[in-house]
Amino acid sequence: VSTADGKKHDISRIHRKFEILNQGKTGLNDVYVLNDPTEGFVVARNDGAGGSADYMNFLVTDTYYYNVDGKEVTFQASEKTPATLTYSSLNHNRIGWEGAKAINGTHVEINGSTVTENKDYGYVYAEDYNRQEDVGHLWDTSDSPYQYKGAALGV
C-alpha cells in the first residue's frame, strides 16, 4: 500500500468491523479472514431460500491499518491522492449476485469487467451471469490474471 507521501507500507493488520444488516432467511453466514489482510475477506452462505427477497447485506468498516512493525499507517485521502479499494470476486450465478457499495465515495468501473454500477441501487455488480463458462476465463481465483472480470473500484 502506498500513501500520499510516496512511501510504501506493508500492511500486516487491519482493524475491521463486520456488521450484518440482513442475515437472510436462513441466517447461515460465514466470514473467512485471509492470512494477508490486504487480500480482503470472504463471506459465504448457503443457497438460501432461492428467491431475490432472501439476501444478506453487511457493512464493513476499516478504521486502523498497521505495518509489519506494528505501527499505525495513516492515510490522508484528497482529490489529488484518493484512497482506492478494489471490490473483487463479485459473482453472479444461479444463487444470486454479489455486489459492493461505497458509502462515502464513488465507484469506478474497470474496462473489460463484467461488473458495472447500477445507479438505481447504488451498488456495483454483474448484471448477468459471470461464471467461467459465461466469461470465457477462469477469473475467480487469487492467482488469475483475469480477476478484473469480477471487480470494480471504490474511490
Secondary structure, DSSP 4 states (H G I P E B T S, - for coil): -B-TTS-B--EEEEEEEEEEEE-TTT--EEEEE-SSGGG-EEEEE--TTSSTT---EEEEEEEEEEETTS-EE-----SSS---EEE----EETTEE--B--SSS-EEEPTT-SEEEETTTTEEEESS---HHHHSS--SSTT-TTGGGG-EEE-
